Amino acid sequence: MAMASPTIIEVAAGEIEAELRRQGIGPDERVTLTIEPELFPGRRESRKLVIGAGLTDKDIDRLVEQAREEAARRQR
């Protein structure tokens, strides 16, 4: 009897629980999780520091947008 091939599904970290439910995988079943290497080195550590400082994702998005606007003004 041949073993079934593994199913590979790529989802965001926040979507893992919902995807497992959609697949019918119960909370006590074993799964293997693969964490891909960072595309931008240091991003994960930087994010820990920002969240540790009490900022939310909305705060981070706002700060990034402000920096983009300032950079665009300087290029004019």
VOPAGU-2260 file (C-alpha; in pm, 1 decimal, decimal comma):
REM VOPAGU-2260
SITE   aa  ch    i         X         Y         Z
SITE  MET   A    0       0,0       0,0       0,0
SITE  ALA   A    1     152,0     332,2    -109,8
SITE  MET   A    2     153,2     625,2     129,6
SITE  ALA   A    3     -31,6     939,7      26,6
SITE  SER   A    4     179,6    1234,9     -82,7
SITE  PRO   A    5     186,7    1531,6     154,5
SITE  THR   A    6     -33,2    1830,0      76,9
SITE  ILE   A    7     156,3    2158,4      61,4
SITE  ILE   A    8     -47,2    2473,3     122,4
SITE  GLU   A    9     105,1    2819,2     152,6
SITE  VAL   A   10     -82,5    3058,6     383,0
SITE  ALA   A   11      -2,9    3355,7     603,6
SITE  ALA   A   12      71,9    3280,1     968,1
SITE  GLY   A   13    -258,7    3428,7    1078,1
SITE  GLU   A   14    -448,8    3194,4     845,4
SITE  ILE   A   15    -300,3    2863,9     967,5
SITE  GLU   A   16    -573,9    2773,7    1216,1
SITE  ALA   A   17    -855,8    2843,7     969,4
SITE  GLU   A   18    -680,7    2644,1     695,5
SITE  LEU   A   19    -636,7    2344,2     925,0
SITE  ARG   A   20   -1008,0    2358,0    1006,0
SITE  ARG   A   21   -1093,9    2378,0     632,4
SITE  GLN   A   22    -878,9    2069,2     575,0
SITE  GLY   A   23   -1066,2    1884,9     850,9
SITE  ILE   A   24    -758,9    1856,0    1072,2
SITE  GLY   A   25    -847,6    1840,1    1440,6
SITE  PRO   A   26    -660,5    2026,3    1715,4
SITE  ASP   A   27    -501,8    1705,5    1847,6
SITE  GLU   A   28    -369,5    1585,7    1511,3
SITE  ARG   A   29       1,1    1624,3    1431,6
SITE  VAL   A   30     110,4    1851,4    1146,0
SITE  THR   A   31     448,3    1971,0    1022,3
SITE  LEU   A   32     499,5    2344,9     987,0
SITE  THR   A   33     778,2    2482,0     768,5
SITE  ILE   A   34     888,8    2840,7     827,1
SITE  GLU   A   35    1052,0    2985,6     516,8
SITE  PRO   A   36    1372,8    3186,1     558,2
SITE  GLU   A   37    1326,6    3559,3     574,9
SITE  LEU   A   38    1330,1    3750,7     250,6
SITE  PHE   A   39    1445,3    4059,6     438,1
SITE  PRO   A   40    1705,3    3973,8     704,3
SITE  GLY   A   41    1635,8    4131,7    1040,9
SITE  ARG   A   42    1267,3    4199,6     970,8
SITE  ARG   A   43    1142,8    3951,0    1232,0
SITE  GLU   A   44    1373,6    4087,5    1503,9
SITE  SER   A   45    1282,8    4446,6    1414,5
SITE  ARG   A   46     913,5    4362,8    1429,2
SITE  LYS   A   47     955,8    4215,8    1780,4
SITE  LEU   A   48    1113,1    4543,4    1894,3
SITE  VAL   A   49     841,3    4758,3    1737,7
SITE  ILE   A   50     561,5    4550,4    1890,0
SITE  GLY   A   51     749,1    4546,5    2221,1
SITE  ALA   A   52     742,6    4926,7    2210,3
SITE  GLY   A   53     361,9    4910,1    2204,5
SITE  LEU   A   54     299,2    4986,0    1837,0
SITE  THR   A   55      28,9    4808,7    1637,4
SITE  ASP   A   56      31,1    4699,6    1273,3
SITE  LYS   A   57    -173,1    5013,1    1191,5
SITE  ASP   A   58      91,9    5228,6    1361,1
SITE  ILE   A   59     363,6    5056,4    1159,1
SITE  ASP   A   60     169,5    5103,7     833,5
SITE  ARG   A   61     118,5    5472,0     915,4
SITE  LEU   A   62     488,5    5523,9     987,9
SITE  VAL   A   63     589,1    5348,9     665,2
SITE  GLU   A   64     348,7    5566,4     464,5
SITE  GLN   A   65     484,9    5881,6     629,8
SITE  ALA   A   66     840,5    5779,4     541,3
SITE  ARG   A   67     737,2    5714,5     179,3
SITE  GLU   A   68     573,6    6056,4     155,0
SITE  GLU   A   69     881,0    6227,4     301,8
SITE  ALA   A   70    1110,9    6042,7      59,5
SITE  ALA   A   71     889,0    6141,9    -234,9
SITE  ARG   A   72     899,0    6508,4    -126,5
SITE  ARG   A   73    1279,1    6500,4    -108,7
SITE  GLN   A   74    1304,2    6360,6    -462,7
SITE  ARG   A   75    1109,8    6653,3    -611,2
